[in-house]
Amino acid sequence: MMSNPHSGHHGHTPKLAASTLAALGIVFGDIGTSPLYAFRECFSGPHAAPLDPRNLTGAASLVVWSLLLVVSVKYLFIILKLDNKGEGGILALSALIRGAVRKLGGKDPRRALLLGLAGAALIYADGMLTPAISVLSAVEGLAVSAPMLSHWSIPLAVLILAGLFTIQQFGTGKVGVLFGPVVLLWFLTIGLLGAKAMLAHPQVLLALSPSEGVLFLIREWKHAFPLLAAVFLAVTGGEALYADLGHFGIKPIRLGWFVVVLPALVFNYLGQAALLTVDPSAIRSPFFLLAPEYLQLPLTIMATAAAIIASQALISGAFSLTTQAIQLGCLPRFRVRYTSEHSAGQVYVPSVNWMLAIACILLVVSFKTSTALAGAYGIAIALTMAITSILFYAAARTAWRWSFAKAASLTLLFLLLDGAFLAANTLKIIHGGWFPLVIGIVVMGLMLIWIWGRARLFVRISQESLPVENLLKDLGKGKIHRVSGTAIYMSGKGTQVPTALLHNLKHNQVIHERVMLLHVMTLDQPHAARREMLDYQELGEGFHRVTLKFGFADNPEVPGALKDLLPAELRFNPGKATYFLGRETYGVGRKAGLFDRVRLFLFAMMARNASPATAYFQLPPGRVVELGAQITL
């Protein structure tokens, strides 16, 4: 499913063709299923514009120019260049800005992290809505192709979603091979269906002029906001393109977009406008009615397959986003399973998978139609796109060293587009748009509480602990009994003795002959180069300080990394060492106010439910000793 991140850089034609085909399946599914509902929404609902030929051409013009400006110009030519050593997406972007500011000697930019977290939180909301609306709008094709089955659309959508989330645990690499060819066939089909209708009524080609769209907005100014919110549905996959950058590199994504995806989408939207010019009653389902009757059922089946693939890309995106957030210290450790031996990017996070599954199914059952879901869909993505534009300004100034004028003028252009779409989408808040916003606020709140709690915990532990030098002096006097073997204590980045070591000394009154104080650190880049993964220092008295560094997209396998990287003379055997971990329980101090008490309660709850370090760092379970401690925060 995922190729080498730099596979596009070699320029070998067969290799580029193969990775472009793979990218079609993963990257463009979301934007490729928009024609199922986007154009219809311009002319349906209480605020719809009147259906007449000039308006149809105008709406098609708005859709085509939104695709050109938002996806082609903003994302493919500019934002995709902002990769963090190959990785894309909003968290990678905020990590890139933080890294660049530190290099320039500035203070750690909290705002970039906060905006990155807000964007990431909204992507979870998007991950719930996209599968629900894509699958539901595809099975609604039954109302056209097999009307007697139309009342089965909701049970069928629920069944498909349940199946989709169930197969996640097997890893998507095996299914991913099919994705590219299916999506290629999908784009060819929708492009041809659109071209056929368009050639029969070539006057819709006027839509290629931007003035048609502008005149339409002026003419129908009363409907301008609802219209822009409907047009925005056509570009909702733009953010997903950026998030999937790490899997393919820029070249295959650009090639797939300009050669296959953009022409197919433009033909299809123009074809829908042409069909409605002749037959306004087709507005109930303009997408499916483009096909002749005998093709409507196969088209429904193909649309369902494309919708499943589009959902898959978002679900995989939510998993990789979660692992990045855990590594960057913004979320507690969840159980993460690596489903591919070849690609670190393929992960499965069971708890996130089932939360998304329950949310998707509840959305389908409660909203019932894709039109109702379209009311909730879009605001989260419009916000994420606006946040990306603001972060773009910071990145252009710090990472690219652009002048204020250059960075500000381009950012303003982006924000004009994003602002118009965002303002239009605020109308949706009462029609269900509140749902993704609530999800985003809850996720963001939990991330901020986790970051705050960890900082508070670090300060608390530092206050109570003993400097390593003091312990080494005591050891030098020979007062402490030593036993053979190697002990590894997980420690913070300070020079203090880990709490677990103090507890072991207090209760067992012994220290191992060889002690390693191990700190695991996550860098602001996706992968750590081998030469920068280890810092090693001998402290004397059999003590060693070891720092292991992983990238935020790496698999943090500690025993293997220690075996590979530690100096050979240490003869380190991971199977014979004992790993000591602290297991803290948290109490709330008497002086804490109500707000702090609530935050501490939530932090303690998240910490209790976090996956143990044993599984996360892949320590051998039989060699781990946990020592409990009560910490008052």
DRENNU-13179 format. One record per residue (C-alpha): residue in one letter; x, z, y. Coordinates in steps of 0.001 Angstrom, whole numbers, plus 500000, padded with zeros to 6 digits. Layout:
AXZY...
//
This chain:
M500000500000500000M502799500741502435S505917498707502742N509295499529504145P508803500436507820H511301497829508866S510233495078506492G509100492943509402H512501493014511028H514322490755508572G512340487649509408H512375486371505789T509231484272505643P507973485322502151K508653488981502904L506951488735506307A503954486943504741A503633489660502077S503827492531504566T501400490726506907L498915490432504027A499357494150503241A498958495006506952L495675493040507080G494251495367504440I495330498631506002V495525498038509741F492644495742510647G489798496978508438D488304499143511187I488249496468513899G487261493832511304T483967495542510444S482872495902514106P481001492520514115L478516494136511701Y477022496145514578A478856495650517915F477130492520519253R473682493630518074E474028496872520057C474408494905523363F470797493781523074S469032496590521210G467992500101522147P466102501421525204H468671500222527791A469223496746526292A469822493704528463P467183490899528213L467931488305525517D468467485011527319P471139482305526835R473191483199529952N473212486899529005L474284486073525445T477239484038526738G478063486829529187A478052489518526470A480220487345524200S482623486877527127L482888490660527645V483624491185523937V486255488419523785W488046489582526940S487967493235525820L489689492176522588L492282490212524585L492976492884527207V492694496113525211V494006495074521802S496307492093522498V497819493114525832K497676496919525876Y498282497742522214L500100494775520648F502408493881523523I503050497241525147I502019500409523295L503369499229519899K506868499130521407L506661502898521900D507568503850518367N509281507109517477K511990505717515146G509411503491513475E506420505882513456G503423505252515706G500289507193516621I499465509761519234L501414512734517746A504515510580517231L504164509427520853S503987512980522235A506982513975520029L508897510966521438I508190512108525022R509284515688524244G512504514390522679A513212512114525678V512585514890528224R514919517267526358K517629514564526318L517278514226530092G517756517998530344G514192518729531475K511900521612530462D509867521225527243P506828519219528446R503826521251527323R501369518705528744A502597515908526447L502073518193523437L498617519260524647L497499515658525208G498928514650521838L496979517482520156A493761516503521957G494155512897520799A494954514021517256A491902516334517181L489644513448518270I491069511241515502Y489618513697512941A486180513205514537D486738509454514351G487707509856510690M484252511280510017L482285508665511969T484100505439511023P483467505580507244A479843506621507874I479017503795510336S481043501077508523V479560501719505082L476027502253506390S476022499061508516A477329497080505509V474678498286503027E472007497697505690G472623494013504951L470291494603501986A467369494576504449V468197490869505022S469551489765501642A467317491792499309P464437493339501342M462946495036498267L466135497147498006S466314498034501719H465002501616501219W468018502234498943S470524501799501772I471010505540502499P471379506710498840L473726503757498232A475873504588501285V476109508246500150L477102507139496639I479814504782497964L481251507456500289A481275510076497516G483139507622495263L485591506709498022F486598510333498677T486810511088494956I489418508377494290Q491716509610497090Q493492512020494743F494900509143492677G496810507757495647T495889504535497388G498934502504496396K497249501242493231V494089500088495020G496010498996498100V497266495835496386L493697494464496461F493065495382500106G495019492544501773P493462489604499870V489910491053500186V490275491556503950L491858488091504355L488847486586502549W486554488671504794F488152487369508011L488103483755506783T484422484088505856I483251485681509125G485361483188511106L483850480178509295L480268481489509562G480771481992513308A482479478612513818K479588476826512063A476971478358514405M479241477878517406L479758474140516759A475989473657516519H475611475179520046P478917474540521851Q477566475830525183V478586479381524057L482214478291524543L481630479099528224A482148482719527095L485901482029527007S485856482196530810P486131485797532081S483880484973535053E480872484732532669G481353488369531653V481808489576535243L478716487677536466F476724489102533554L477661492679534546I476721491966538179R473443490298537178E472440493076534753W473963495939536784K471122498279535710H472248497870532094A475996497741532825F476856501179531380P474958500878528062L476350497344527783L479972498404528187A479436501184525630A478167498539523158V481023496124523976F483500498971523387L482389499095519729A484198495758519289V487624497271520157T487321500638518389G490036499812515839G492734499458518507E494014503026518201A494252502647514399L496669499714514845Y499092502026516618A498751504851514100D499610502480511211L502725501123512901G505049503217510718H503862501544507540F504647497967508520G506624497539511739I505564495387514706K506014491815513398P503473491799510525I500855493538512713R501271491017515558L501318488039513200G498168489203511361W496345489792514654F497102486501516396V496937484213513349V494006485663511391V492131488573512961L491664487571516625P490496483969515924A488088485181513199L486573487863515461V486231485499518456F484546482829516295N482188485382514785Y481082486948518088L480577483492519647G478661482429516523Q476338485452516836A475713484538520503A474954480918519473L472533482023516729L470646484337519118T470437481542521728V468371479509519249D466590482321517455P466217485554519495S464316487190516581A467639487286514635I468622490311516777R467509492616513934S470679491575512072P472588488747513770F475662489219511610F473959488727508230L471596486038509522L474598483827510386A474847483157506647P472499480800504800E470052482646502500Y471953482042499261L475107483610500787Q473460486723502228L473752488899499121P477430487985498434L478109488624502149T476509492087501895I478737492894498908M481828491619500735A480881493573503895T480598496731501784A484066496118500301A485510495541503795A483814498729505063I485284500755502180I488743499388503009A488265500159506734S487293503737505844Q490316504032503569A492694503262506430L491191506054508528I491199508577505691S494888507826504961G495497508169508697A493892511631508738F496146512703505832S499378511533507459L498277513037510781T497734516391509022T501196516369507423Q502798515495510777A500872518328512483I501948520829509766Q505588519765510085L505449520017513901G504033523561513572C500581522740515009L498590523548511850P498992526044509004R500451524695505752F497787522861503732R498380521835500142V499885518349500415R500380516086497402Y502766513133497577T501035510372495625S503838507798495610E507427508142494451H508527505280496706S506760505987499957A506842509350501740G503928508171503882Q501444508256501014V500016511733500910Y496798513373499788V495552516563501460P492688517930499307S491160520283501909V491058517576504613N489674515063502107W486679517233501156M485955518300504754L485803514620505771A483679513771502708I481051516439503472A480967515460507168C480564511708506411I477724512258503951L475914514667506305L476234512103509126V474682509324507010V471834511555505847S471051512951509306F471467509798511479K469919507436508853T470768504092510587S473943502498511915T472209502029515294A471676505800515570L475308506378514500A476529503846517077G475082506295519617A477585508945518535Y480420506546517805G482880505423520440I483245508395522769A486007510018520689I487948506750520541A487402505998524255L488894509425525037T491821508907522640M492588505535524235A492568507079527723I494924509863526514T497254507208525010S497389505495528437I498335508764530181L501020509463527549F502219505867527978Y503080506689531605A505172509719530552A506917507720527820A507668504740530109R509236507125532645T511277509222530179A512038507028527150W512273503682528960R513420505057532350W510944502827534226S510568503266537977F507541505215539239A505978502063540725K506322499994537551A505033502715535186A502204503804537526S500897500289538217L500634499379534522T499128502794533652L496532502336536405L495546498968534952F495131500544531508L493152503446532965L490803501088534831L489798499555531498D489784502850529594G487969504624532437A485171502030532526F484667502306528750L484904506099528811A482373506398531650A480012504050529769N480363506148526619T479454509411528414L475819508197528260K476074508691524494I476746512430524684I473038513304524449H472404510739521675G474869512293519232G478122511764521143W478350515561521420F479199515678517687P482714514118517806L483446516091520999V482523519393519323I484673518505516281G487560517583518590I487271520832520580V487140522973517404V490173521259515832M492137521415519103G491198525108519542L492439525965516035M495719524096516642L496310525951519917I495519529333518309W497992528551515507I500778527604517969W500049530710520103G499936533040517062R503219531722515676A504968532192519034R503610535752519259L504688536488515692F508208535204516378V508565537512519405R507224540478517401I509583539944514450S512580539433516777Q511860542771518505E511868544744515258S514689543119513344L518357543936512983P521193541604514121V523119540086511171E526465541411512566N525284545036512133L524419544414508466L527779542698507838K529614545735509323D527750548071506911L528574545776503996G532257545824505028K532265549635504608G531263549108500955K528289551517501157I525745549011499803H525586548172496109R525986544410495263V524526542609492223S525565539214490855G523703535985491637T522508533998494657A519621535098496880I518024532752499409Y516033534324502242M513827532134504423S514703533112507977G513803532182511558K516147530325513851G517548533517515402T520577535621514449Q518403538409513033V518206539681509459P515028538304507773T512314540948507253A512235540209503493L515949541144503204L515391544455505019H512462545240502705N514468544371499603L517332546600500809K514919549431501643H513110549385498277N515747548193495784Q518872549351497663V520901546343496487I522074543031497927H523115539951495914E526758538868495831R525911535624497580V523181535535500243M521925532452502057L519889532815505245L517901529599505197H516067528150508200V513983524996507721M513519522997510898T511364519954511774L512801517358514148D510864515363516782Q511444512202514746P509852510871511529H512920510937509262A516164512905509357A519366510977508641R521359512475505740R524339513417507952E522145515482510311M520109517305507642L522410520304507096D524107522878509341Y526230525270507310Q528209528310508420E530013530990506388L529479534454507879G531748536504505588E530837539282503085G529226536598500842F526715535642503572H526015532007504541R523762530632507271V522085527344506294T519779525195508443L517935522306506779K516394519674509048F513586517347508036G511744514665510005F508002515209510610A507153512477508055D509668513696505415N508855515498502192P510402518993502705E511799519522499200V514187522461499728P515940523038496327G516874519354495954A518119519125499554L520301522256499099K521777520915495845D522628517548497444L523935518770500774L525700522140500317P529526522030500001A530609521353496394E532809524494496195L529671526666496453R528561525261493053F524935525820494039N522423525669491175P518810525654492494G517416526759489129K519494529971489086A518986531148492668T516258533647493637Y514106532783496661F512853535766498701L509839535162500959G508059537509503340R504295537723502899E502929539122506131T499503540621506678Y498475540950510298G496915543866512106V495592543819515660G497238546171518145R495076548736519981K495907547312523392A494582543821522593G491636542628524694L488513540998523216F489744537407523715D493080538233522056R491291540005519205V489225536891518464R492340534686518586L494296537086516360F491421537294513871L491319533469513623F495117533243513385A495196535853510588M492435533990508741M494320530675508985A497549532335507847R495777533907504844N494363530554503764A497576528602504336S499204527141501270P502124529406500163A505653528349501134T506488528089497403A504337524968496996Y505081523517500417F508883523700500080Q508634522899496331L510494526035495247P510614526771491492P507669529239491121G509464531358488485R512351532055490893V510328533251493901V509968536928494925E507440537754497638L507766540951499673G504756542112501653A504872543454505198Q502215544589507676I502822543244511178T500865544454514188L500398541639516670
//
